[in-house]
Amino acid sequence: MATPTRPKPLPTYYTLGAGAAAGVFELACLYPLDVVKTRLQLQSKQLGDGKGPSRGILRMLSSIMRHEGFSALYRGIAPLLLLEAPKRAIKFGYVCTGRICATQ
């Protein structure tokens, strides 16, 4: 019976690149929702009673896009990208390298 061969591990720069791309993609998808969440929280605090007009996520999202434009959803994302890409690259690269070392 033939011995099963293990797949050849990817080069480190592939895993680092994949981790960085995953971090940037995640941030690009979730950052607008974080902006909407923050606006909803600030809206209720400004009124003082903690309740405020609960407009909902979709109404707040459309309001931001209508009054401030699409770019307002991504305002301030650059510093987070500079932090997130290396963090995810290192984490993903470490996990993949750790798995390879653990299996050998």
A tleap script that builds the chain and sets N, CA, C and O, in Angstrom:
source leaprc.protein.ff14SB
mol = sequence {
  NMET ALA THR PRO THR ARG PRO LYS PRO LEU
  PRO THR TYR TYR THR LEU GLY ALA GLY ALA
  ALA ALA GLY VAL PHE GLU LEU ALA CYS LEU
  TYR PRO LEU ASP VAL VAL LYS THR ARG LEU
  GLN LEU GLN SER LYS GLN LEU GLY ASP GLY
  LYS GLY PRO SER ARG GLY ILE LEU ARG MET
  LEU SER SER ILE MET ARG HIE GLU GLY PHE
  SER ALA LEU TYR ARG GLY ILE ALA PRO LEU
  LEU LEU LEU GLU ALA PRO LYS ARG ALA ILE
  LYS PHE GLY TYR VAL CYS THR GLY ARG ILE
  CYS ALA THR CGLN
}
set mol.1.N position { 0.842 -1.170 0.000 }
set mol.1.CA position { 0.000 0.000 0.000 }
set mol.1.C position { 0.893 1.242 0.000 }
set mol.1.O position { 1.889 1.303 0.722 }
set mol.2.N position { 0.531 2.214 -0.805 }
set mol.2.CA position { 1.336 3.432 -0.939 }
set mol.2.C position { 1.135 4.340 0.269 }
set mol.2.O position { 0.044 4.437 0.831 }
set mol.3.N position { 2.205 4.985 0.640 }
set mol.3.CA position { 2.134 5.928 1.749 }
set mol.3.C position { 1.519 7.242 1.256 }
set mol.3.O position { 1.949 7.774 0.233 }
set mol.4.N position { 0.520 7.770 1.969 }
set mol.4.CA position { -0.081 9.035 1.527 }
set mol.4.C position { 0.939 10.182 1.655 }
set mol.4.O position { 1.640 10.309 2.659 }
set mol.5.N position { 0.989 10.978 0.637 }
set mol.5.CA position { 1.921 12.110 0.665 }
set mol.5.C position { 1.208 13.329 1.216 }
set mol.5.O position { 0.031 13.570 0.946 }
set mol.6.N position { 1.941 14.070 1.977 }
set mol.6.CA position { 1.383 15.305 2.535 }
set mol.6.C position { 1.527 16.426 1.512 }
set mol.6.O position { 2.508 16.481 0.772 }
set mol.7.N position { 0.541 17.318 1.479 }
set mol.7.CA position { 0.654 18.424 0.534 }
set mol.7.C position { 1.809 19.350 0.917 }
set mol.7.O position { 2.125 19.525 2.094 }
set mol.8.N position { 2.413 19.922 -0.082 }
set mol.8.CA position { 3.530 20.822 0.139 }
set mol.8.C position { 2.992 22.130 0.731 }
set mol.8.O position { 2.028 22.683 0.202 }
set mol.9.N position { 3.582 22.630 1.799 }
set mol.9.CA position { 3.075 23.870 2.405 }
set mol.9.C position { 3.301 25.068 1.484 }
set mol.9.O position { 4.260 25.111 0.713 }
set mol.10.N position { 2.403 26.027 1.586 }
set mol.10.CA position { 2.531 27.257 0.807 }
set mol.10.C position { 3.696 28.082 1.329 }
set mol.10.O position { 4.048 27.990 2.505 }
set mol.11.N position { 4.289 28.881 0.465 }
set mol.11.CA position { 5.345 29.778 0.940 }
set mol.11.C position { 4.790 30.777 1.957 }
set mol.11.O position { 3.604 31.106 1.945 }
set mol.12.N position { 5.654 31.238 2.814 }
set mol.12.CA position { 5.233 32.154 3.886 }
set mol.12.C position { 4.604 33.422 3.347 }
set mol.12.O position { 3.633 33.922 3.914 }
set mol.13.N position { 5.145 33.951 2.258 }
set mol.13.CA position { 4.585 35.201 1.741 }
set mol.13.C position { 3.172 35.008 1.193 }
set mol.13.O position { 2.412 35.974 1.140 }
set mol.14.N position { 2.794 33.799 0.783 }
set mol.14.CA position { 1.414 33.532 0.378 }
set mol.14.C position { 0.481 33.632 1.584 }
set mol.14.O position { -0.572 34.266 1.519 }
set mol.15.N position { 0.880 33.001 2.671 }
set mol.15.CA position { 0.014 33.034 3.852 }
set mol.15.C position { -0.061 34.437 4.442 }
set mol.15.O position { -1.117 34.855 4.917 }
set mol.16.N position { 1.054 35.168 4.416 }
set mol.16.CA position { 1.018 36.544 4.905 }
set mol.16.C position { 0.127 37.413 4.019 }
set mol.16.O position { -0.645 38.228 4.523 }
set mol.17.N position { 0.231 37.242 2.718 }
set mol.17.CA position { -0.612 38.003 1.790 }
set mol.17.C position { -2.079 37.664 1.932 }
set mol.17.O position { -2.934 38.547 1.871 }
set mol.18.N position { -2.375 36.387 2.122 }
set mol.18.CA position { -3.766 35.968 2.300 }
set mol.18.C position { -4.344 36.542 3.595 }
set mol.18.O position { -5.503 36.957 3.631 }
set mol.19.N position { -3.545 36.563 4.642 }
set mol.19.CA position { -4.013 37.139 5.906 }
set mol.19.C position { -4.266 38.626 5.793 }
set mol.19.O position { -5.265 39.129 6.307 }
set mol.20.N position { -3.367 39.339 5.120 }
set mol.20.CA position { -3.541 40.783 4.938 }
set mol.20.C position { -4.779 41.078 4.099 }
set mol.20.O position { -5.550 41.985 4.413 }
set mol.21.N position { -4.964 40.308 3.033 }
set mol.21.CA position { -6.138 40.511 2.180 }
set mol.21.C position { -7.431 40.221 2.941 }
set mol.21.O position { -8.424 40.927 2.768 }
set mol.22.N position { -7.422 39.194 3.774 }
set mol.22.CA position { -8.613 38.872 4.566 }
set mol.22.C position { -8.940 39.989 5.545 }
set mol.22.O position { -10.108 40.336 5.722 }
set mol.23.N position { -7.919 40.555 6.181 }
set mol.23.CA position { -8.152 41.650 7.115 }
set mol.23.C position { -8.701 42.888 6.437 }
set mol.23.O position { -9.605 43.536 6.964 }
set mol.24.N position { -8.162 43.226 5.270 }
set mol.24.CA position { -8.640 44.395 4.529 }
set mol.24.C position { -10.067 44.165 4.048 }
set mol.24.O position { -10.899 45.069 4.133 }
set mol.25.N position { -10.360 42.978 3.548 }
set mol.25.CA position { -11.706 42.666 3.067 }
set mol.25.C position { -12.726 42.718 4.204 }
set mol.25.O position { -13.824 43.249 4.041 }
set mol.26.N position { -12.355 42.170 5.341 }
set mol.26.CA position { -13.259 42.199 6.500 }
set mol.26.C position { -13.555 43.633 6.920 }
set mol.26.O position { -14.705 43.988 7.179 }
set mol.27.N position { -12.524 44.445 6.984 }
set mol.27.CA position { -12.702 45.830 7.388 }
set mol.27.C position { -13.535 46.606 6.375 }
set mol.27.O position { -14.366 47.431 6.755 }
set mol.28.N position { -13.318 46.348 5.094 }
set mol.28.CA position { -14.086 47.028 4.050 }
set mol.28.C position { -15.568 46.670 4.114 }
set mol.28.O position { -16.424 47.491 3.782 }
set mol.29.N position { -15.866 45.462 4.536 }
set mol.29.CA position { -17.263 45.037 4.634 }
set mol.29.C position { -17.941 45.536 5.912 }
set mol.29.O position { -19.107 45.928 5.884 }
set mol.30.N position { -17.223 45.522 7.012 }
set mol.30.CA position { -17.854 45.804 8.297 }
set mol.30.C position { -17.738 47.256 8.764 }
set mol.30.O position { -18.491 47.675 9.642 }
set mol.31.N position { -16.819 48.024 8.200 }
set mol.31.CA position { -16.623 49.401 8.664 }
set mol.31.C position { -17.871 50.269 8.470 }
set mol.31.O position { -18.210 51.032 9.376 }
set mol.32.N position { -18.576 50.187 7.323 }
set mol.32.CA position { -19.803 50.991 7.204 }
set mol.32.C position { -20.841 50.659 8.273 }
set mol.32.O position { -21.539 51.553 8.753 }
set mol.33.N position { -20.950 49.401 8.647 }
set mol.33.CA position { -21.901 49.043 9.707 }
set mol.33.C position { -21.475 49.619 11.052 }
set mol.33.O position { -22.319 49.985 11.871 }
set mol.34.N position { -20.176 49.699 11.279 }
set mol.34.CA position { -19.670 50.291 12.508 }
set mol.34.C position { -19.961 51.790 12.535 }
set mol.34.O position { -20.284 52.342 13.587 }
set mol.35.N position { -19.847 52.444 11.394 }
set mol.35.CA position { -20.179 53.873 11.306 }
set mol.35.C position { -21.648 54.090 11.630 }
set mol.35.O position { -21.988 54.997 12.389 }
set mol.36.N position { -22.515 53.270 11.065 }
set mol.36.CA position { -23.954 53.388 11.319 }
set mol.36.C position { -24.261 53.137 12.789 }
set mol.36.O position { -25.051 53.862 13.392 }
set mol.37.N position { -23.640 52.115 13.368 }
set mol.37.CA position { -23.862 51.806 14.785 }
set mol.37.C position { -23.449 52.979 15.675 }
set mol.37.O position { -24.157 53.343 16.614 }
set mol.38.N position { -22.302 53.555 15.363 }
set mol.38.CA position { -21.819 54.684 16.161 }
set mol.38.C position { -22.747 55.888 16.040 }
set mol.38.O position { -23.021 56.569 17.028 }
set mol.39.N position { -23.224 56.147 14.834 }
set mol.39.CA position { -24.149 57.275 14.643 }
set mol.39.C position { -25.448 57.058 15.408 }
set mol.39.O position { -25.989 57.995 15.996 }
set mol.40.N position { -25.945 55.840 15.401 }
set mol.40.CA position { -27.172 55.558 16.147 }
set mol.40.C position { -26.956 55.727 17.646 }
set mol.40.O position { -27.832 56.241 18.342 }
set mol.41.N position { -25.804 55.302 18.146 }
set mol.41.CA position { -25.516 55.457 19.568 }
set mol.41.C position { -25.372 56.926 19.947 }
set mol.41.O position { -25.874 57.354 20.986 }
set mol.42.N position { -24.694 57.691 19.114 }
set mol.42.CA position { -24.516 59.114 19.401 }
set mol.42.C position { -25.829 59.868 19.313 }
set mol.42.O position { -26.053 60.815 20.068 }
set mol.43.N position { -26.683 59.469 18.418 }
set mol.43.CA position { -27.972 60.123 18.268 }
set mol.43.C position { -28.803 59.982 19.536 }
set mol.43.O position { -29.445 60.941 19.964 }
set mol.44.N position { -28.799 58.812 20.134 }
set mol.44.CA position { -29.597 58.613 21.339 }
set mol.44.C position { -28.974 59.318 22.539 }
set mol.44.O position { -29.701 59.749 23.434 }
set mol.45.N position { -27.629 59.449 22.582 }
set mol.45.CA position { -26.984 60.139 23.696 }
set mol.45.C position { -27.167 61.646 23.612 }
set mol.45.O position { -27.222 62.318 24.642 }
set mol.46.N position { -27.263 62.189 22.403 }
set mol.46.CA position { -27.415 63.626 22.251 }
set mol.46.C position { -28.767 64.109 22.763 }
set mol.46.O position { -28.886 65.248 23.216 }
set mol.47.N position { -29.768 63.271 22.699 }
set mol.47.CA position { -31.086 63.667 23.173 }
set mol.47.C position { -31.201 63.581 24.689 }
set mol.47.O position { -32.112 64.172 25.268 }
set mol.48.N position { -30.298 62.860 25.340 }
set mol.48.CA position { -30.253 62.853 26.788 }
set mol.48.C position { -31.088 61.791 27.463 }
set mol.48.O position { -30.740 61.354 28.560 }
set mol.49.N position { -32.165 61.363 26.858 }
set mol.49.CA position { -32.997 60.372 27.530 }
set mol.49.C position { -32.554 58.939 27.252 }
set mol.49.O position { -33.077 58.001 27.853 }
set mol.50.N position { -31.593 58.766 26.346 }
set mol.50.CA position { -31.094 57.438 26.065 }
set mol.50.C position { -31.944 56.659 25.082 }
set mol.50.O position { -31.522 55.613 24.589 }
set mol.51.N position { -33.132 57.155 24.793 }
set mol.51.CA position { -34.001 56.437 23.856 }
set mol.51.C position { -33.841 57.021 22.457 }
set mol.51.O position { -33.395 56.319 21.549 }
set mol.52.N position { -34.187 58.259 22.267 }
set mol.52.CA position { -34.016 58.929 20.983 }
set mol.52.C position { -34.864 58.309 19.889 }
set mol.52.O position { -35.495 57.270 20.081 }
set mol.53.N position { -34.868 58.961 18.744 }
set mol.53.CA position { -35.628 58.385 17.632 }
set mol.53.C position { -34.883 57.211 17.032 }
set mol.53.O position { -33.875 57.391 16.349 }
set mol.54.N position { -35.364 56.039 17.279 }
set mol.54.CA position { -34.726 54.829 16.763 }
set mol.54.C position { -35.079 54.684 15.291 }
set mol.54.O position { -36.149 54.185 14.941 }
set mol.55.N position { -34.174 55.123 14.445 }
set mol.55.CA position { -34.452 55.140 13.010 }
set mol.55.C position { -34.117 53.810 12.369 }
set mol.55.O position { -34.640 53.502 11.298 }
set mol.56.N position { -33.286 53.033 12.968 }
set mol.56.CA position { -32.923 51.750 12.402 }
set mol.56.C position { -31.681 51.839 11.537 }
set mol.56.O position { -31.254 52.916 11.122 }
set mol.57.N position { -31.125 50.685 11.283 }
set mol.57.CA position { -29.856 50.607 10.563 }
set mol.57.C position { -30.020 51.045 9.117 }
set mol.57.O position { -29.228 51.847 8.624 }
set mol.58.N position { -31.027 50.536 8.432 }
set mol.58.CA position { -31.181 50.854 7.010 }
set mol.58.C position { -31.523 52.318 6.785 }
set mol.58.O position { -31.033 52.927 5.835 }
set mol.59.N position { -32.355 52.889 7.642 }
set mol.59.CA position { -32.680 54.310 7.496 }
set mol.59.C position { -31.456 55.187 7.753 }
set mol.59.O position { -31.226 56.165 7.040 }
set mol.60.N position { -30.677 54.838 8.764 }
set mol.60.CA position { -29.472 55.610 9.053 }
set mol.60.C position { -28.465 55.470 7.906 }
set mol.60.O position { -27.830 56.449 7.515 }
set mol.61.N position { -28.324 54.283 7.381 }
set mol.61.CA position { -27.416 54.053 6.258 }
set mol.61.C position { -27.826 54.874 5.048 }
set mol.61.O position { -26.981 55.517 4.424 }
set mol.62.N position { -29.100 54.866 4.707 }
set mol.62.CA position { -29.557 55.643 3.559 }
set mol.62.C position { -29.450 57.139 3.819 }
set mol.62.O position { -29.180 57.908 2.897 }
set mol.63.N position { -29.657 57.557 5.058 }
set mol.63.CA position { -29.527 58.971 5.405 }
set mol.63.C position { -28.088 59.454 5.255 }
set mol.63.O position { -27.845 60.543 4.736 }
set mol.64.N position { -27.145 58.651 5.706 }
set mol.64.CA position { -25.730 59.012 5.566 }
set mol.64.C position { -25.357 59.106 4.094 }
set mol.64.O position { -24.689 60.054 3.683 }
set mol.65.N position { -25.778 58.142 3.309 }
set mol.65.CA position { -25.433 58.152 1.887 }
set mol.65.C position { -26.106 59.300 1.144 }
set mol.65.O position { -25.515 59.875 0.230 }
set mol.66.N position { -27.328 59.636 1.522 }
set mol.66.CA position { -28.054 60.711 0.853 }
set mol.66.C position { -27.467 62.080 1.180 }
set mol.66.O position { -27.290 62.908 0.286 }
set mol.67.N position { -27.164 62.325 2.454 }
set mol.67.CA position { -26.726 63.659 2.883 }
set mol.67.C position { -25.219 63.871 2.790 }
set mol.67.O position { -24.769 64.984 2.518 }
set mol.68.N position { -24.433 62.815 3.013 }
set mol.68.CA position { -22.981 62.979 3.071 }
set mol.68.C position { -22.243 62.257 1.952 }
set mol.68.O position { -21.059 62.511 1.729 }
set mol.69.N position { -22.917 61.374 1.258 }
set mol.69.CA position { -22.288 60.635 0.173 }
set mol.69.C position { -21.733 59.299 0.637 }
set mol.69.O position { -21.610 59.027 1.831 }
set mol.70.N position { -21.405 58.476 -0.351 }
set mol.70.CA position { -20.906 57.128 -0.078 }
set mol.70.C position { -19.578 57.152 0.676 }
set mol.70.O position { -19.316 56.279 1.505 }
set mol.71.N position { -18.746 58.143 0.392 }
set mol.71.CA position { -17.417 58.198 1.013 }
set mol.71.C position { -17.483 58.434 2.523 }
set mol.71.O position { -16.518 58.150 3.233 }
set mol.72.N position { -18.596 58.943 3.014 }
set mol.72.CA position { -18.726 59.166 4.460 }
set mol.72.C position { -18.725 57.853 5.232 }
set mol.72.O position { -18.374 57.832 6.412 }
set mol.73.N position { -19.110 56.764 4.587 }
set mol.73.CA position { -19.111 55.464 5.255 }
set mol.73.C position { -17.705 54.942 5.491 }
set mol.73.O position { -17.493 54.094 6.358 }
set mol.74.N position { -16.737 55.447 4.723 }
set mol.74.CA position { -15.358 54.972 4.833 }
set mol.74.C position { -14.405 56.056 5.333 }
set mol.74.O position { -13.188 55.877 5.282 }
set mol.75.N position { -14.933 57.156 5.807 }
set mol.75.CA position { -14.079 58.220 6.325 }
set mol.75.C position { -13.373 57.744 7.592 }
set mol.75.O position { -14.014 57.279 8.535 }
set mol.76.N position { -12.054 57.865 7.605 }
set mol.76.CA position { -11.275 57.461 8.767 }
set mol.76.C position { -10.837 56.011 8.759 }
set mol.76.O position { -10.388 55.501 9.786 }
set mol.77.N position { -10.953 55.336 7.633 }
set mol.77.CA position { -10.609 53.914 7.590 }
set mol.77.C position { -9.106 53.688 7.385 }
set mol.77.O position { -8.603 52.611 7.704 }
set mol.78.N position { -8.385 54.677 6.862 }
set mol.78.CA position { -6.965 54.484 6.521 }
set mol.78.C position { -6.113 54.046 7.717 }
set mol.78.O position { -5.342 53.097 7.575 }
set mol.79.N position { -6.212 54.688 8.886 }
set mol.79.CA position { -5.387 54.217 10.011 }
set mol.79.C position { -5.721 52.785 10.432 }
set mol.79.O position { -4.842 52.027 10.842 }
set mol.80.N position { -6.990 52.429 10.326 }
set mol.80.CA position { -7.371 51.057 10.689 }
set mol.80.C position { -6.817 50.049 9.699 }
set mol.80.O position { -6.427 48.948 10.088 }
set mol.81.N position { -6.778 50.414 8.418 }
set mol.81.CA position { -6.194 49.516 7.420 }
set mol.81.C position { -4.708 49.308 7.674 }
set mol.81.O position { -4.189 48.201 7.532 }
set mol.82.N position { -4.028 50.394 8.053 }
set mol.82.CA position { -2.597 50.277 8.332 }
set mol.82.C position { -2.327 49.402 9.546 }
set mol.82.O position { -1.246 48.827 9.669 }
set mol.83.N position { -3.279 49.298 10.423 }
set mol.83.CA position { -3.141 48.441 11.601 }
set mol.83.C position { -3.627 47.018 11.327 }
set mol.83.O position { -2.993 46.047 11.740 }
set mol.84.N position { -4.744 46.905 10.634 }
set mol.84.CA position { -5.398 45.607 10.467 }
set mol.84.C position { -4.646 44.679 9.521 }
set mol.84.O position { -4.521 43.489 9.808 }
set mol.85.N position { -4.144 45.190 8.406 }
set mol.85.CA position { -3.484 44.320 7.417 }
set mol.85.C position { -2.265 43.608 8.011 }
set mol.85.O position { -2.173 42.386 7.894 }
set mol.86.N position { -1.327 44.320 8.643 }
set mol.86.CA position { -0.196 43.587 9.230 }
set mol.86.C position { -0.597 42.653 10.372 }
set mol.86.O position { -0.026 41.574 10.534 }
set mol.87.N position { -1.581 43.079 11.157 }
set mol.87.CA position { -2.017 42.240 12.275 }
set mol.87.C position { -2.577 40.914 11.773 }
set mol.87.O position { -2.217 39.853 12.283 }
set mol.88.N position { -3.452 40.970 10.780 }
set mol.88.CA position { -4.034 39.746 10.239 }
set mol.88.C position { -2.997 38.910 9.492 }
set mol.88.O position { -3.035 37.680 9.543 }
set mol.89.N position { -2.074 39.574 8.799 }
set mol.89.CA position { -1.040 38.839 8.076 }
set mol.89.C position { -0.182 38.033 9.045 }
set mol.89.O position { 0.106 36.860 8.807 }
set mol.90.N position { 0.219 38.666 10.127 }
set mol.90.CA position { 1.053 37.974 11.112 }
set mol.90.C position { 0.277 36.847 11.790 }
set mol.90.O position { 0.798 35.748 11.980 }
set mol.91.N position { -0.969 37.132 12.149 }
set mol.91.CA position { -1.781 36.110 12.813 }
set mol.91.C position { -2.022 34.918 11.887 }
set mol.91.O position { -1.862 33.772 12.307 }
set mol.92.N position { -2.399 35.169 10.654 }
set mol.92.CA position { -2.677 34.100 9.715 }
set mol.92.C position { -1.403 33.328 9.383 }
set mol.92.O position { -1.420 32.099 9.322 }
set mol.93.N position { -0.310 34.038 9.169 }
set mol.93.CA position { 0.958 33.377 8.880 }
set mol.93.C position { 1.435 32.524 10.039 }
set mol.93.O position { 1.961 31.430 9.833 }
set mol.94.N position { 1.256 33.014 11.247 }
set mol.94.CA position { 1.668 32.266 12.434 }
set mol.94.C position { 0.838 30.996 12.593 }
set mol.94.O position { 1.375 29.928 12.887 }
set mol.95.N position { -0.466 31.117 12.398 }
set mol.95.CA position { -1.339 29.951 12.556 }
set mol.95.C position { -1.009 28.902 11.513 }
set mol.95.O position { -0.938 27.715 11.832 }
set mol.96.N position { -0.804 29.323 10.259 }
set mol.96.CA position { -0.479 28.349 9.206 }
set mol.96.C position { 0.881 27.716 9.442 }
set mol.96.O position { 1.048 26.513 9.240 }
set mol.97.N position { 1.851 28.509 9.867 }
set mol.97.CA position { 3.174 27.963 10.149 }
set mol.97.C position { 3.119 27.043 11.362 }
set mol.97.O position { 3.787 26.009 11.384 }
set mol.98.N position { 2.342 27.401 12.355 }
set mol.98.CA position { 2.195 26.557 13.536 }
set mol.98.C position { 1.571 25.218 13.211 }
set mol.98.O position { 1.963 24.193 13.770 }
set mol.99.N position { 0.605 25.218 12.312 }
set mol.99.CA position { -0.031 23.952 11.916 }
set mol.99.C position { 0.955 23.061 11.179 }
set mol.99.O position { 0.983 21.847 11.381 }
set mol.100.N position { 1.755 23.669 10.331 }
set mol.100.CA position { 2.745 22.883 9.584 }
set mol.100.C position { 3.780 22.287 10.533 }
set mol.100.O position { 4.152 21.119 10.416 }
set mol.101.N position { 4.234 23.105 11.467 }
set mol.101.CA position { 5.224 22.609 12.426 }
set mol.101.C position { 4.631 21.545 13.330 }
set mol.101.O position { 5.324 20.606 13.723 }
set mol.102.N position { 3.366 21.680 13.662 }
set mol.102.CA position { 2.723 20.719 14.558 }
set mol.102.C position { 2.517 19.371 13.885 }
set mol.102.O position { 2.534 18.337 14.552 }
set mol.103.N position { 2.321 19.370 12.554 }
set mol.103.CA position { 2.065 18.114 11.873 }
set mol.103.C position { 3.353 17.372 11.521 }
set mol.103.O position { 3.308 16.197 11.156 }
set mol.104.N position { 4.494 18.042 11.626 }
set mol.104.CA position { 5.758 17.376 11.271 }
set mol.104.C position { 6.426 16.784 12.462 }
set mol.104.O position { 7.496 16.189 12.337 }
savepdb mol mol.pdb
quit
